[in-house]
Amino acid sequence: ELLNDMPVEGVYVSAMKAVDVQMEEQLQEIVEKNQISLYTMKHGDMIRSEAFGEMKCLFPIYVDQTAESENERSLVLRYVYGDTSVLFTGDLEAKEESLLERNNLIEETDILKVSHHGSKTASTESFLQALTPETAVISCGTNNLYGHPHQEVLERLSACGAEILRTDEMGSVVVNIPPEGTAEVTTAAERKPIYERIKEAMEGTPIP
């Protein structure tokens, strides 16, 4: 849906062999139809720009291995801009988190996109303690069938001192990262309704 409805110049996917062959073939068909460049990423690959910061791929590490599920071939990306670091973990499971730890690929991070919608099959205590995130963002649907996020994960995140932001409770989460200083995080619950912003604009009040 995204690739068909949004202007996209490039798509980055895991270099590990796809488990869902049908999905992979569908993706290939869509990118060819829309003339979108398709790139694969593995540990060590990097995208760097002075204007937009640095994105480093931490996982997958061993691309010659076949994952048992699509979750296990998730891309793990560490993004750094200015003084802020963000870790995107996809749907990574506990086994792969342990692999990252054993290979000394875990660094402290400011903001964590919590793996697998807050499932108890990920976000182990040792993994979170190594990251010590200040902010943890959990993407999950309201009253979802899987019960995400699981209570165990919420307790582990709280134990490592992270502020927890959940999309099922707070709506979309926006992180504004300046070249210098601390990142600003806002949620849909905190942002003013559109009609209030329009009224302020019409009255000449600066819109934050």
C-alpha positions in Angstrom: 0.0 0.0 0.0 2.8 2.5 0.9 4.8 1.9 -2.2 1.8 2.2 -4.5 0.4 5.4 -2.8 3.6 7.3 -1.8 6.5 8.7 -3.8 9.4 6.4 -2.9 12.9 6.5 -4.4 14.5 3.6 -2.6 13.6 0.6 -0.4 16.0 -1.1 1.9 15.4 -4.7 3.0 17.3 -7.4 4.9 20.0 -9.2 3.0 18.9 -12.5 4.6 17.0 -14.9 2.4 13.3 -14.2 2.6 11.1 -16.7 4.4 7.9 -15.5 2.7 8.8 -16.0 -0.9 5.4 -14.8 -2.2 5.8 -11.5 -0.3 9.3 -11.1 -1.7 8.0 -11.7 -5.3 5.2 -9.2 -4.7 7.7 -6.6 -3.5 9.9 -7.1 -6.5 6.9 -6.7 -8.8 5.9 -3.4 -7.1 9.3 -1.8 -7.1 9.8 -2.7 -10.8 6.4 -1.3 -11.7 7.1 2.0 -9.9 10.8 2.1 -10.9 11.9 2.1 -7.3 15.5 1.1 -6.4 15.7 -1.9 -4.1 18.7 -2.3 -1.8 19.7 -5.1 0.6 21.4 -4.3 3.9 23.5 -6.4 6.3 25.8 -5.8 9.3 28.3 -3.1 8.6 26.4 -1.3 5.8 26.0 2.4 6.4 24.1 5.4 5.0 25.7 8.7 5.9 24.8 12.3 5.1 26.1 15.5 6.7 22.6 16.9 6.4 20.6 13.9 7.7 23.0 12.0 10.0 24.1 8.4 9.9 22.2 5.1 9.7 24.2 2.0 10.5 23.0 -1.6 10.0 23.6 -3.9 12.9 21.6 -6.9 11.8 21.4 -9.3 10.0 25.0 -10.5 10.8 25.2 -13.8 9.0 23.3 -13.5 5.7 24.1 -17.0 4.6 21.8 -18.4 7.3 18.1 -18.9 6.6 15.8 -17.4 9.2 12.9 -19.5 10.6 10.5 -16.5 10.3 10.3 -13.1 8.8 10.7 -11.6 12.3 14.1 -13.2 12.6 15.5 -11.4 9.5 14.4 -8.0 10.7 16.8 -5.1 10.0 18.2 -3.5 13.1 19.3 0.0 12.4 21.1 2.5 14.6 20.5 6.1 13.6 22.6 9.0 15.0 22.0 12.7 14.3 23.5 15.5 16.4 23.5 14.4 20.1 20.7 11.8 19.6 20.8 8.1 18.9 17.8 6.0 17.9 17.7 2.2 17.6 15.1 0.6 15.3 14.7 -3.1 16.0 11.9 -4.2 13.7 10.3 -7.4 14.9 13.6 -8.9 16.3 13.2 -11.8 18.7 15.2 -12.6 21.9 17.5 -15.1 20.1 18.7 -12.4 17.7 19.0 -9.8 20.5 21.4 -12.3 22.3 23.4 -12.6 19.1 23.8 -8.8 18.9 25.0 -8.8 22.6 27.5 -11.6 22.0 29.0 -9.7 19.1 29.3 -6.5 21.1 27.0 -4.6 18.8 24.9 -3.0 21.5 25.5 0.6 22.5 23.5 2.9 24.8 20.7 4.6 23.0 18.5 7.6 23.7 15.4 6.4 21.9 14.4 2.8 21.3 11.7 1.6 18.9 10.7 -1.5 21.0 10.9 -4.7 19.1 7.8 -6.7 17.9 5.2 -4.3 19.3 6.2 -5.0 22.9 5.9 -8.8 22.6 7.4 -10.8 25.5 9.4 -12.9 23.0 11.8 -9.9 22.7 13.2 -7.0 24.8 15.0 -9.2 27.3 16.3 -7.7 30.5 20.0 -7.9 29.5 19.3 -6.4 26.1 17.4 -3.4 27.6 20.0 -2.9 30.4 22.7 -2.7 27.8 20.8 -0.1 25.8 19.5 1.9 28.8 17.1 3.9 26.6 15.7 7.2 27.9 12.6 6.8 25.7 10.9 3.6 24.5 8.3 3.8 21.7 5.9 0.9 21.3 4.0 0.7 18.1 0.8 -1.4 18.6 -2.9 -1.2 17.8 -5.6 -0.5 20.3 -7.1 -3.7 21.8 -5.0 -5.8 19.4 -5.5 -9.6 19.3 -2.0 -10.4 20.6 -2.3 -8.4 23.8 0.7 -6.2 22.9 2.5 -4.7 24.7 3.0 -7.5 27.2 3.2 -6.6 30.9 6.6 -8.3 31.3 8.1 -6.0 28.7 6.6 -2.9 30.3 8.0 -3.8 33.6 11.5 -4.5 32.1 11.4 -1.1 30.3 10.4 0.7 33.5 13.2 -1.1 35.4 15.8 0.3 33.1 14.4 3.8 33.5 12.8 4.4 30.1 9.8 6.7 29.5 7.3 4.5 27.7 5.3 5.9 24.8 2.5 3.7 23.3 0.7 4.4 20.1 -2.4 2.5 21.3 -2.7 5.0 24.1 -1.1 8.2 22.7 -1.5 8.0 19.0 1.4 8.8 16.6 4.7 9.6 18.1 6.9 12.3 16.5 10.5 12.8 17.3 12.1 16.1 16.3 15.9 15.9 16.4 17.9 19.1 16.2 21.5 19.4 15.0 22.5 20.2 18.6 20.8 19.6 21.9 18.1 17.3 23.1 15.5 15.7 20.9 11.8 16.7 21.4 9.2 13.9 21.5 5.5 14.7 21.1 2.5 12.4 20.8 -0.9 12.9 19.1 -2.4 13.3 22.5 -0.2 16.3 23.2 -0.6 18.1 19.9 -3.4 20.6 19.5 -6.4 19.6 17.4 -6.3 20.9 13.9 -9.2 23.3 14.4 -7.3 25.0 17.2 -4.2 25.4 15.1 -6.2 26.9 12.3 -7.9 29.4 14.6 -4.5 30.4 16.0 -3.1 30.9 12.5 -6.1 33.1 11.5 -5.6 35.2 14.7 -1.9 35.6 13.9 -0.8 33.5 16.9 2.5 31.7 16.3 2.0 28.0 15.9 4.5 25.9 17.9 
